[in-house]
Amino acid sequence: MNIKIEFRFAVLNSLLTLLWLCTEYLIGLQDKYIVFHPYVSVFSILIPFLCIRLALIEKADLLFQKISFKQAFICGFILTLFATIFSIPVQMAFLKLINIDFLDNMIAYAVQHGKQPKEMAQMYYAPGFYITGSVIITFISGTVVSLILARIMRTK
């Protein structure tokens, strides 16, 4: 089983995710305009959608334009597994090197706007908990996107 395509697009997914996080940071969605962060960050689902779609197109090309639901889902799922693993260093690099104030800003915002009590916000935005949540979200969203795209792109 050749998984070069899945690996390559998982790396692309990770790089685009890091670029997305940096762009949010640069335009102020993680501090000055933090109120808009939850609404804008929802669009980051387009990253796995794009990467899985491109991987499936390339995989279908290798299979002479014939790809079953199972083949498409496995391709997307393997890509998702790699992307899930890569999400840990991506998040760590972002939190430790690029925006070291991100978690503090999120805690302050959550408390100031009554979204969460301080203790709950501090627990949720603790680095380990936040990265774990990111891993879980990456896995679940990638799996769901894989299912949807496998259904759409399968050939008979």
C-alpha positions as CSV (number, residue, x, y, z in Angstrom):
1,M,0.0,0.0,0.0
2,N,1.5,3.3,-1.1
3,I,0.7,6.2,1.2
4,K,2.9,8.9,-0.3
5,I,-0.1,10.9,-1.5
6,E,-1.7,10.8,1.9
7,F,1.5,11.8,3.6
8,R,2.2,14.7,1.2
9,F,-1.3,16.1,1.5
10,A,-1.2,15.8,5.3
11,V,2.0,17.8,5.3
12,L,0.3,20.4,3.1
13,N,-2.7,20.3,5.5
14,S,-0.4,21.0,8.4
15,L,1.5,23.8,6.6
16,L,-1.8,25.5,5.6
17,T,-3.1,25.2,9.1
18,L,0.0,26.9,10.4
19,L,-0.4,29.6,7.8
20,W,-4.1,30.0,8.8
21,L,-3.1,30.4,12.4
22,C,-0.4,32.9,11.5
23,T,-2.9,34.9,9.3
24,E,-5.4,35.0,12.2
25,Y,-2.6,36.3,14.4
26,L,-1.4,38.9,11.9
27,I,-4.8,40.4,11.3
28,G,-5.6,40.5,15.0
29,L,-8.2,37.8,15.4
30,Q,-6.3,36.5,18.4
31,D,-6.1,39.7,20.3
32,K,-7.5,43.0,19.0
33,Y,-10.5,41.4,17.1
34,I,-10.7,38.3,19.3
35,V,-14.5,38.7,19.4
36,F,-14.6,37.5,15.7
37,H,-12.2,34.6,16.2
38,P,-14.8,31.9,16.8
39,Y,-16.7,32.9,13.7
40,V,-13.7,33.1,11.4
41,S,-11.9,30.0,12.7
42,V,-14.9,27.9,11.6
43,F,-13.7,28.4,8.0
44,S,-10.5,26.6,8.7
45,I,-12.5,23.4,7.9
46,L,-11.8,24.3,4.3
47,I,-8.2,23.3,4.8
48,P,-8.8,19.5,5.3
49,F,-11.6,19.7,2.8
50,L,-9.2,21.1,0.1
51,C,-6.3,18.7,1.0
52,I,-8.4,15.6,1.1
53,R,-10.2,16.5,-2.1
54,L,-6.8,17.1,-3.9
55,A,-5.5,13.8,-2.5
56,L,-8.6,12.0,-3.7
57,I,-8.2,13.5,-7.2
58,E,-4.6,12.4,-7.4
59,K,-5.5,8.9,-6.0
60,A,-8.3,8.6,-8.6
61,D,-5.8,9.5,-11.3
62,L,-3.6,6.7,-10.2
63,L,-6.5,4.3,-10.3
64,F,-7.5,5.3,-13.8
65,Q,-10.4,7.6,-12.7
66,K,-12.1,4.7,-10.8
67,I,-12.2,5.0,-7.0
68,S,-14.6,3.2,-4.7
69,F,-16.1,4.7,-1.6
70,K,-13.8,2.4,0.5
71,Q,-10.7,3.4,-1.4
72,A,-11.6,7.1,-1.1
73,F,-12.4,6.9,2.6
74,I,-9.2,5.0,3.4
75,C,-7.2,7.6,1.5
76,G,-8.9,10.4,3.4
77,F,-8.7,8.6,6.7
78,I,-4.9,7.9,6.4
79,L,-4.4,11.5,5.5
80,T,-6.4,12.4,8.6
81,L,-4.3,10.2,10.8
82,F,-1.1,11.8,9.6
83,A,-2.6,15.3,9.9
84,T,-3.7,14.5,13.4
85,I,-0.2,13.5,14.4
86,F,1.3,16.6,12.7
87,S,-1.2,18.8,14.5
88,I,0.7,18.4,17.7
89,P,4.0,20.0,16.6
90,V,2.0,22.6,14.5
91,Q,0.1,23.7,17.6
92,M,3.2,23.6,19.8
93,A,5.2,25.7,17.4
94,F,2.4,28.2,17.1
95,L,1.8,28.5,20.8
96,K,5.5,28.5,21.8
97,L,7.1,30.5,18.9
98,I,4.6,32.6,17.1
99,N,1.8,33.7,19.4
100,I,2.9,33.0,23.0
101,D,0.0,35.1,24.3
102,F,-2.8,33.2,22.5
103,L,-3.9,31.1,25.4
104,D,-3.8,34.0,27.8
105,N,-5.8,36.2,25.4
106,M,-8.4,33.4,25.0
107,I,-8.7,33.0,28.8
108,A,-9.1,36.8,29.3
109,Y,-11.7,37.0,26.5
110,A,-13.7,34.0,27.9
111,V,-13.7,35.5,31.4
112,Q,-14.4,39.1,30.5
113,H,-17.3,38.2,28.2
114,G,-18.9,35.7,30.6
115,K,-18.2,32.7,28.3
116,Q,-16.6,30.7,31.1
117,P,-15.7,31.1,34.7
118,K,-12.0,31.8,35.2
119,E,-11.1,28.3,36.5
120,M,-12.9,26.7,33.6
121,A,-11.2,29.0,31.1
122,Q,-7.8,28.3,32.6
123,M,-8.4,24.6,32.4
124,Y,-9.7,24.7,28.8
125,Y,-6.9,26.9,27.6
126,A,-4.1,25.1,29.4
127,P,-1.5,24.1,26.7
128,G,-1.9,20.4,27.1
129,F,-5.7,20.5,27.2
130,Y,-5.9,22.9,24.2
131,I,-3.5,20.8,22.1
132,T,-5.4,17.6,23.0
133,G,-8.6,19.4,21.9
134,S,-7.0,20.4,18.7
135,V,-5.9,16.8,18.0
136,I,-9.4,15.5,18.7
137,I,-11.0,18.2,16.4
138,T,-8.5,17.4,13.7
139,F,-9.3,13.7,13.8
140,I,-13.1,14.1,14.0
141,S,-13.3,16.8,11.3
142,G,-10.9,15.0,9.0
143,T,-12.9,11.7,9.4
144,V,-16.2,13.5,8.7
145,V,-14.7,15.3,5.6
146,S,-13.3,12.0,4.4
147,L,-16.7,10.3,4.7
148,I,-18.4,13.2,2.8
149,L,-15.8,13.4,0.0
150,A,-15.6,9.6,-0.3
151,R,-19.4,9.6,-0.9
152,I,-19.2,12.4,-3.4
153,M,-16.1,11.4,-5.3
154,R,-16.7,7.6,-5.6
155,T,-17.1,6.2,-9.1
156,K,-19.3,3.3,-10.0
